[in-house]
Amino acid sequence: MYDIVVIGAGPAGGQTARNLAKRGHKVLLVERYKDFSENDFSSAGMTLEPLEEFDLPNSIIGSYWNDLEIQCSQYKYSWKSTKPKGVVLDFKKLRQYLADDCVQHGGEVLMGYKYISKEIIDSHVVLTLFNTKTSKSIQVKATLVVDATGPLRKVMFDDKEAQPKMVLGSGTEYVIEVEQEVYDKFKEKLVFFLGHKWAIKGYSWIFPMENRVLKVGAGKTHIKSVDQEKTNATTKIITEKIIEEYVQSKNYKIIDKHGGILRYSPGIKDRFYHNRVIAVGDSVSAINPRGGEGIRYAMQTADLASEYISEYITTGKTNFSNYRKRWRKKKLLKWRLSEFSARRMYSRYSDIQIENRVSFFHKNFSTDDMIQSLFNFKYNKMFTRIVQLMFLKTSYLLKGQKF
């Protein structure tokens, strides 16, 4: 019998379990894989702020980055810095750290168990879990259950239960070991690819990890779940093309191949709480649709949800509707702007339009401006600058001058 059972030990689930264990609640964190290296699927690039925000150790950092680079079909655009602006996390080490911290504060972690079903009995939830090694099932009880199963939302929605309308996407990522001279070309910078040469209806990337190790991947949106297999094949081809033609490593070694799916609700119309189940992370579309720092937003939902979960366990007050209201009030407008921008850039723009837009950004916005836009949902400086430029253009045109 537990106060809270958290299903899914990703960043959102691990952070939720860690938070609640620190508050003295009886917590069980359940992970379907026997080892976090079996599900090491995130590119995990982020800014520096989350390290302090979530009190994360340096041991989970794969590398630091200073510069941003966007390679379009024709030209490359760089934003440089003389000091670190962010990190690329070792995703499996992040998840392991959160799980270990949960245990250190009195929580429990169950590895290698898959969620099967739930049943509400009186004032508790009975969960059936399947051991992937022994093929045997067990049952555990909880006062509340946290759905941290990501885009599948397996706990919040029962099998065949209708879910909100979703935008779908998936991606492929290779972790490769390259020659030192090749690694040195890509260290200390995040490289993104836009345009039809290197990406289709999405973007691709190269992120540095520890010395001589690079993460190379591609992501693409698609309309229906039946298109996922086709999408996976496309992103695999693009990823391999970038390795062969752009990275140009003659003797690279593939360390790992993995992929993941993306399902988010346009306008964040997700179900945040229902029938003793609270959703966090990707289960409530806690992503930046434009790209970048999904881990931070997942962990922020965990922090916010933990407040209401702890209050309920301690006092019996059910204020979970406020969890949804507070998150949407804080993020919805910025999230919609990000979604709108992503939809235009990835699905509607031609190569020339993408090139023109990135060139405009390069001429008018600093490294910090780009970081705020790509990672932090902050567009104030960009909007201000665009309005200023539109005003100047209008003034020139009224005077009959060329802008």
Wavefront OBJ file of the C-alpha trace (Angstrom):
o trace
v 0.000 0.000 0.000
v 1.431 3.366 -1.078
v 0.372 6.975 -0.877
v 1.445 7.494 -4.498
v 2.506 5.155 -7.282
v 4.247 6.857 -10.210
v 4.076 4.939 -13.494
v 7.021 5.873 -15.713
v 10.491 6.918 -14.541
v 11.266 9.564 -17.135
v 12.162 13.126 -16.092
v 8.562 13.961 -15.097
v 7.935 10.711 -13.236
v 11.324 10.690 -11.546
v 10.983 14.303 -10.454
v 7.477 13.689 -9.083
v 8.607 10.639 -7.098
v 11.676 12.483 -5.844
v 9.611 15.482 -4.724
v 7.006 13.418 -2.877
v 9.573 11.181 -1.185
v 11.299 14.307 0.112
v 7.966 15.400 1.591
v 7.791 12.166 3.554
v 5.113 10.386 1.528
v 5.225 6.664 0.783
v 6.122 6.545 -2.908
v 6.663 3.790 -5.477
v 8.282 4.677 -8.818
v 7.660 2.049 -11.534
v 9.810 1.704 -14.672
v 9.034 -0.812 -17.418
v 12.687 -1.388 -18.388
v 15.196 -3.279 -16.220
v 17.857 -0.617 -16.810
v 17.687 3.028 -17.851
v 20.185 2.410 -20.650
v 17.485 0.338 -22.418
v 15.333 3.437 -22.947
v 17.929 6.178 -23.431
v 15.905 8.023 -26.072
v 16.204 11.794 -25.503
v 18.640 14.156 -27.219
v 18.465 16.114 -23.911
v 19.742 19.530 -24.979
v 18.835 22.377 -22.636
v 19.936 25.720 -21.205
v 21.818 26.149 -17.935
v 18.875 27.297 -15.788
v 17.317 23.846 -15.166
v 20.483 22.616 -13.447
v 19.886 25.084 -10.625
v 16.085 25.032 -10.894
v 15.950 21.292 -10.179
v 19.192 20.979 -8.193
v 20.807 18.613 -10.696
v 24.426 17.416 -10.299
v 27.252 17.896 -12.795
v 27.609 14.111 -13.039
v 24.602 13.907 -15.405
v 26.052 16.405 -17.920
v 27.328 14.957 -21.178
v 28.761 18.234 -22.473
v 28.383 22.019 -22.415
v 27.498 24.092 -25.456
v 28.281 27.731 -26.297
v 26.986 28.238 -29.835
v 23.854 27.672 -31.882
v 24.025 26.791 -35.553
v 21.190 26.361 -38.052
v 22.001 24.692 -41.346
v 19.395 25.313 -44.035
v 19.325 23.718 -47.470
v 21.706 26.353 -48.846
v 23.418 28.325 -46.093
v 24.599 27.947 -42.515
v 23.854 30.536 -39.814
v 25.757 30.715 -36.514
v 25.153 32.457 -33.188
v 28.321 32.358 -31.098
v 29.155 32.868 -27.446
v 32.384 32.962 -25.475
v 30.903 31.095 -22.520
v 28.615 28.104 -21.976
v 24.918 28.703 -22.654
v 23.613 25.234 -21.977
v 24.245 21.521 -21.610
v 23.492 18.217 -23.279
v 22.447 15.784 -20.570
v 23.249 12.122 -20.374
v 19.595 11.091 -20.355
v 20.010 7.712 -18.670
v 22.150 9.280 -15.932
v 19.484 11.948 -15.343
v 16.788 9.312 -14.888
v 19.032 7.182 -12.679
v 19.843 10.184 -10.498
v 16.167 11.061 -9.984
v 15.339 7.451 -9.108
v 18.295 7.191 -6.710
v 17.323 10.466 -5.029
v 13.800 9.134 -4.560
v 15.200 6.038 -2.815
v 17.590 8.144 -0.729
v 14.599 10.001 0.700
v 12.635 6.862 1.539
v 10.874 6.070 -1.736
v 10.936 2.761 -3.605
v 11.772 2.008 -7.241
v 10.500 -1.017 -9.152
v 12.443 -1.727 -12.360
v 11.329 -4.051 -15.140
v 7.579 -3.798 -14.491
v 5.041 -2.793 -17.124
v 1.731 -1.144 -16.273
v -1.256 -3.297 -17.313
v -4.433 -1.895 -15.775
v -6.056 -0.041 -12.873
v -9.216 -0.541 -10.854
v -10.805 1.850 -8.376
v -11.821 0.023 -5.202
v -13.294 2.166 -2.430
v -10.835 4.990 -1.799
v -7.840 3.351 -3.479
v -6.498 2.408 -6.881
v -5.403 -1.185 -7.450
v -2.726 -1.428 -10.140
v -1.719 -4.559 -12.022
v 1.946 -4.615 -13.041
v 3.649 -7.176 -15.282
v 7.233 -8.324 -14.687
v 8.865 -8.310 -18.119
v 11.497 -10.871 -17.039
v 9.438 -13.452 -15.150
v 6.145 -12.861 -17.043
v 4.328 -12.752 -13.712
v 1.919 -10.069 -12.536
v 1.690 -8.320 -9.182
v -0.793 -5.871 -7.712
v -0.125 -2.753 -5.650
v -2.486 -0.264 -3.999
v -2.227 3.507 -3.975
v -4.228 6.486 -2.803
v -3.233 8.326 -5.989
v -1.522 7.312 -9.231
v 0.693 9.510 -11.389
v 0.619 8.937 -15.150
v 4.153 9.633 -16.362
v 3.929 7.262 -19.332
v 4.531 10.110 -21.764
v 2.703 10.517 -25.073
v 0.834 7.224 -24.746
v -1.062 8.369 -21.620
v -1.531 4.729 -20.689
v -2.768 5.219 -17.132
v -5.019 8.227 -17.600
v -6.904 6.593 -20.468
v -7.984 2.966 -20.449
v -7.614 0.822 -23.563
v -9.823 2.042 -26.428
v -10.932 5.082 -24.418
v -11.136 8.197 -26.604
v -8.341 10.728 -26.134
v -8.214 14.396 -27.184
v -7.201 15.172 -30.755
v -3.434 14.799 -31.079
v -0.646 16.026 -33.328
v 1.683 13.118 -34.019
v 5.381 12.911 -34.660
v 8.333 10.616 -34.281
v 12.076 10.674 -34.571
v 15.263 8.668 -34.917
v 18.561 9.312 -33.163
v 21.962 7.655 -33.497
v 24.699 7.950 -30.891
v 28.016 7.656 -32.706
v 31.686 7.676 -31.828
v 33.791 9.687 -34.283
v 37.397 10.676 -34.869
v 38.795 13.412 -32.611
v 39.143 15.908 -35.467
v 35.507 15.320 -36.458
v 34.260 15.706 -32.883
v 36.215 18.948 -32.488
v 34.181 20.477 -35.344
v 30.942 19.926 -33.432
v 31.903 20.252 -29.783
v 30.515 23.198 -27.806
v 27.615 23.838 -30.201
v 24.122 22.646 -31.019
v 23.513 22.184 -34.736
v 19.947 22.219 -36.061
v 18.891 21.470 -39.650
v 15.921 23.037 -41.423
v 14.794 22.774 -45.022
v 14.070 19.914 -47.364
v 17.689 18.872 -47.898
v 18.272 17.841 -44.285
v 14.779 17.621 -42.768
v 11.170 16.994 -43.848
v 8.242 18.489 -41.905
v 10.445 18.805 -38.834
v 14.046 19.403 -37.964
v 17.269 17.437 -37.525
v 20.174 17.899 -35.137
v 23.739 17.160 -34.043
v 24.464 17.448 -30.315
v 27.855 16.780 -28.696
v 28.218 14.405 -25.763
v 31.389 13.303 -23.997
v 34.603 13.432 -26.006
v 34.288 11.900 -29.499
v 30.593 11.085 -29.058
v 27.822 12.819 -31.027
v 24.030 12.500 -31.045
v 22.631 12.780 -34.579
v 18.914 12.630 -35.238
v 15.854 13.735 -37.193
v 12.219 14.303 -36.243
v 9.105 14.650 -38.383
v 5.414 15.274 -37.790
v 2.773 13.114 -39.458
v -0.994 13.032 -39.658
v -2.074 9.563 -38.584
v -0.599 6.844 -36.410
v -0.563 4.552 -39.457
v 2.019 6.922 -40.975
v 4.466 6.332 -38.128
v 6.279 3.410 -39.768
v 6.771 5.475 -42.915
v 7.910 8.445 -40.827
v 10.419 6.321 -38.910
v 11.907 5.096 -42.180
v 12.215 8.696 -43.412
v 13.898 9.988 -40.258
v 16.297 7.023 -40.329
v 17.306 7.874 -43.899
v 17.784 11.559 -43.032
v 19.846 10.724 -39.931
v 22.141 8.451 -41.922
v 22.453 11.071 -44.660
v 23.583 13.693 -42.129
v 26.175 11.294 -40.714
v 27.535 10.385 -44.133
v 27.379 13.743 -45.909
v 27.563 16.347 -43.142
v 29.468 14.808 -40.247
v 31.770 13.092 -42.752
v 33.302 10.610 -40.340
v 35.106 7.881 -42.250
v 35.290 5.394 -39.405
v 32.399 6.226 -37.099
v 31.066 3.611 -34.710
v 27.364 3.338 -33.867
v 26.982 3.147 -30.079
v 23.200 3.202 -29.988
v 20.107 3.663 -32.162
v 16.783 4.699 -30.708
v 13.562 6.441 -31.574
v 10.565 7.941 -29.902
v 7.070 9.178 -30.582
v 5.466 12.537 -29.944
v 1.751 13.087 -29.333
v 0.569 16.449 -28.096
v -2.824 18.042 -27.772
v -3.153 21.324 -29.717
v -4.019 24.013 -27.189
v -3.090 21.713 -24.255
v -6.581 20.245 -23.965
v -5.277 17.255 -22.048
v -6.914 15.638 -19.060
v -4.756 16.577 -16.076
v -6.688 14.722 -13.358
v -9.387 12.078 -13.388
v -10.492 9.353 -11.034
v -7.411 9.376 -8.755
v -4.959 9.673 -11.663
v -2.771 12.776 -12.113
v -0.846 13.285 -15.362
v 2.579 14.923 -15.693
v 5.141 15.549 -18.430
v 4.326 14.522 -21.979
v 1.041 13.088 -20.707
v -0.113 16.727 -20.516
v 1.765 17.914 -23.635
v 4.604 19.449 -21.605
v 6.770 20.052 -24.656
v 7.896 22.993 -26.727
v 6.366 22.228 -30.161
v 8.948 24.420 -31.871
v 11.736 22.270 -30.453
v 13.961 22.355 -27.408
v 13.892 21.695 -23.707
v 11.024 19.290 -23.279
v 12.750 17.892 -20.188
v 12.528 21.203 -18.339
v 8.799 21.575 -18.943
v 8.163 17.955 -17.985
v 9.935 18.495 -14.677
v 8.075 21.760 -14.101
v 4.740 19.926 -14.390
v 6.098 17.440 -11.856
v 6.915 20.233 -9.407
v 3.488 21.817 -9.804
v 1.572 18.533 -9.587
v 3.557 17.526 -6.500
v 2.151 20.511 -4.616
v -1.434 19.333 -5.116
v -0.637 15.657 -4.590
v 1.099 16.378 -1.284
v -1.772 18.623 -0.182
v -4.292 15.866 -0.902
v -2.315 13.150 0.896
v -1.793 15.449 3.895
v -5.180 17.192 4.184
v -7.589 15.385 1.854
v -8.214 18.547 -0.199
v -8.749 17.871 -3.908
v -7.622 20.986 -5.763
v -6.404 19.215 -8.883
v -8.489 21.426 -11.179
v -6.209 24.272 -10.084
v -3.190 22.273 -11.257
v -4.544 22.378 -14.809
v -5.633 26.026 -14.536
v -2.271 27.207 -13.214
v -0.280 25.356 -15.856
v -2.410 26.614 -18.730
v -2.453 30.164 -17.374
v 1.321 30.181 -17.171
v 2.137 28.408 -20.441
v -0.811 28.363 -22.863
v -0.274 31.642 -24.752
v 3.447 31.057 -25.201
v 2.772 27.430 -26.089
v 0.275 28.435 -28.801
v 2.796 30.884 -30.286
v 5.397 28.139 -30.331
v 2.943 25.711 -31.931
v 1.946 28.268 -34.579
v 5.582 29.002 -35.394
v 6.456 25.308 -35.605
v 3.498 24.530 -37.871
v 4.515 27.235 -40.332
v 8.234 26.477 -40.267
v 8.009 22.694 -40.492
v 4.900 22.087 -42.589
v 4.109 25.134 -44.715
v 7.290 26.998 -45.604
v 9.215 26.307 -48.793
v 13.002 26.048 -48.712
v 13.281 29.685 -49.792
v 10.900 30.845 -47.071
v 12.829 28.910 -44.424
v 16.103 30.363 -45.668
v 14.704 33.897 -45.611
v 13.276 33.495 -42.113
v 16.487 32.109 -40.624
v 18.529 34.785 -42.406
v 16.234 37.428 -40.885
v 16.778 35.959 -37.419
v 20.534 35.886 -37.975
v 20.670 39.547 -38.962
v 18.426 40.869 -36.216
v 18.703 38.691 -33.114
v 21.491 37.820 -30.714
v 22.476 34.427 -29.341
v 20.533 35.134 -26.150
v 17.449 36.198 -28.146
v 17.529 32.912 -30.067
v 17.945 30.875 -26.879
v 14.970 32.608 -25.267
v 12.854 31.861 -28.330
v 13.941 28.274 -28.964
v 14.085 27.054 -25.379
v 12.185 29.343 -23.023
v 8.924 30.309 -24.799
v 10.029 33.964 -24.557
v 9.370 36.035 -27.658
v 9.157 39.582 -26.234
v 12.402 40.878 -27.715
v 11.688 39.247 -31.049
v 8.199 40.717 -31.302
v 9.446 44.148 -30.258
v 12.198 44.045 -32.861
v 9.835 42.831 -35.599
v 7.356 45.633 -34.815
v 10.199 48.176 -34.928
v 11.339 46.872 -38.302
v 7.787 46.929 -39.673
v 7.407 50.537 -38.467
v 10.701 51.522 -40.121
v 9.716 49.804 -43.349
v 6.374 51.635 -43.406
v 8.122 54.966 -42.763
v 10.556 54.385 -45.624
v 7.765 53.392 -47.995
v 5.729 56.492 -47.098
v 8.771 58.606 -47.906
v 9.244 56.796 -51.196
v 12.555 55.376 -50.050
v 13.872 51.853 -50.397
v 13.990 49.896 -47.133
l 1 2 3 4 5 6 7 8 9 10 11 12 13 14 15 16 17 18 19 20 21 22 23 24 25 26 27 28 29 30 31 32 33 34 35 36 37 38 39 40 41 42 43 44 45 46 47 48 49 50 51 52 53 54 55 56 57 58 59 60 61 62 63 64 65 66 67 68 69 70 71 72 73 74 75 76 77 78 79 80 81 82 83 84 85 86 87 88 89 90 91 92 93 94 95 96 97 98 99 100 101 102 103 104 105 106 107 108 109 110 111 112 113 114 115 116 117 118 119 120 121 122 123 124 125 126 127 128 129 130 131 132 133 134 135 136 137 138 139 140 141 142 143 144 145 146 147 148 149 150 151 152 153 154 155 156 157 158 159 160 161 162 163 164 165 166 167 168 169 170 171 172 173 174 175 176 177 178 179 180 181 182 183 184 185 186 187 188 189 190 191 192 193 194 195 196 197 198 199 200 201 202 203 204 205 206 207 208 209 210 211 212 213 214 215 216 217 218 219 220 221 222 223 224 225 226 227 228 229 230 231 232 233 234 235 236 237 238 239 240 241 242 243 244 245 246 247 248 249 250 251 252 253 254 255 256 257 258 259 260 261 262 263 264 265 266 267 268 269 270 271 272 273 274 275 276 277 278 279 280 281 282 283 284 285 286 287 288 289 290 291 292 293 294 295 296 297 298 299 300 301 302 303 304 305 306 307 308 309 310 311 312 313 314 315 316 317 318 319 320 321 322 323 324 325 326 327 328 329 330 331 332 333 334 335 336 337 338 339 340 341 342 343 344 345 346 347 348 349 350 351 352 353 354 355 356 357 358 359 360 361 362 363 364 365 366 367 368 369 370 371 372 373 374 375 376 377 378 379 380 381 382 383 384 385 386 387 388 389 390 391 392 393 394 395 396 397 398 399 400 401 402 403
